[in-house]
Amino acid sequence: QVQLVESGGGLVQAGGSLSLSCAASGRSFRNYAMGWFRQAPGKEREFIAGISWSGSNTFYSDSVKGRFTISRDNAKNTVYLRMNSPRPEDTAIYYCAANPTGRYYVEGSYAYWGQGTQVTVSS
């Protein structure tokens, strides 16, 4: 079992920056690839970023590539999402999730989920 708790969400102006954190506890964090997803009102949850267990490989959706950066610190059992130049369309609930398989883009591959943190981008 892995427990995930996101933090850092809030209100940010378009063009600014915001960092999200996801703290993990329970079974060995470093055994899992990690991902960030988001769900906007009236839309399905979508994958936006993933990182391998070692942190050496990262993956992004086209919608955030070049603006968002995923990273992890296995010593602190934490994964991060740095959001640069956010846009109003980035407004959503952001979730982190743990993936034992490495199939980053497949939501069903993620075994554990956090409760989510709201990010609102004002124009």
C-alpha positions in Angstrom: 0.0 0.0 0.0 1.2 3.5 -0.9 -0.4 6.6 0.5 0.0 9.8 -1.5 -0.8 13.4 -0.4 -0.6 16.3 -2.8 0.1 19.9 -1.7 0.9 23.2 -3.2 -2.2 23.9 -5.2 -3.9 27.3 -5.2 -4.5 30.3 -7.3 -1.9 31.5 -9.7 -1.8 34.1 -12.4 -1.3 33.1 -16.0 2.4 33.4 -16.9 3.5 32.9 -13.3 4.7 29.7 -11.7 3.5 27.1 -9.2 5.0 24.0 -7.7 3.1 20.9 -6.6 4.4 18.3 -4.2 3.3 14.7 -3.6 4.5 13.0 -0.5 4.4 9.2 -0.4 4.4 6.9 2.6 4.0 3.2 2.9 5.7 0.6 0.7 8.9 1.6 -1.0 8.5 4.7 -3.0 11.5 4.1 -5.2 9.9 0.9 -6.6 7.3 2.9 -8.4 7.2 5.1 -11.4 5.1 8.2 -10.7 2.7 10.3 -12.7 0.7 13.5 -12.5 -2.8 13.6 -13.9 -5.4 16.4 -14.0 -9.1 16.7 -14.3 -10.8 19.9 -15.4 -14.5 20.5 -14.8 -16.6 18.5 -17.2 -13.6 16.7 -18.7 -12.0 13.3 -18.2 -8.9 12.9 -16.2 -5.8 13.1 -18.3 -2.1 12.2 -18.0 0.2 15.1 -18.1 3.6 13.9 -16.7 5.4 10.8 -15.7 8.8 9.9 -14.2 10.7 6.6 -13.9 11.6 5.1 -10.6 15.1 6.5 -10.8 14.1 9.9 -12.2 16.3 9.4 -15.3 13.3 9.3 -17.7 10.4 11.7 -17.9 7.4 11.9 -20.1 4.9 14.7 -20.9 1.7 15.2 -22.7 1.8 17.7 -25.5 -0.4 20.1 -23.6 2.3 20.7 -20.9 5.6 19.8 -22.6 8.1 22.6 -22.4 6.1 24.4 -19.6 5.8 21.8 -16.8 8.6 19.7 -15.2 8.3 16.6 -13.2 11.0 15.5 -10.8 11.4 13.3 -7.7 13.5 13.0 -4.6 13.6 9.3 -3.5 15.3 10.3 -0.3 12.3 12.4 0.6 9.7 10.1 -0.9 8.4 13.0 -2.9 7.5 13.8 -6.5 7.1 17.3 -7.7 5.5 19.2 -10.6 6.8 22.6 -11.5 4.3 24.6 -13.5 5.8 27.4 -15.5 3.8 29.8 -17.6 0.5 28.3 -16.6 -2.6 29.1 -18.7 -6.3 29.4 -17.7 -6.9 26.1 -19.5 -4.5 24.4 -17.0 -7.1 25.0 -14.3 -8.0 21.5 -12.9 -7.6 19.2 -9.9 -4.2 17.7 -10.1 -3.5 14.2 -8.9 -0.3 12.2 -8.4 -0.3 8.5 -8.8 2.1 5.5 -8.3 2.7 3.1 -11.2 4.3 -0.3 -10.7 4.4 -1.1 -14.4 6.0 1.8 -16.1 3.2 2.3 -18.6 3.1 6.0 -18.0 0.3 7.1 -20.3 -2.2 4.4 -19.3 -4.4 5.5 -16.3 -5.2 1.9 -15.4 -1.5 1.2 -14.8 -1.5 3.4 -11.7 -2.2 1.5 -8.6 -2.3 4.3 -6.0 -3.7 7.8 -6.1 -3.7 10.9 -4.0 -6.8 12.9 -3.2 -5.9 15.7 -5.6 -5.1 19.4 -5.2 -6.9 22.3 -6.9 -5.0 24.6 -9.2 -6.8 27.6 -10.6 -5.1 29.8 -13.2 -6.4 33.4 -13.5 -6.1 35.3 -16.8 
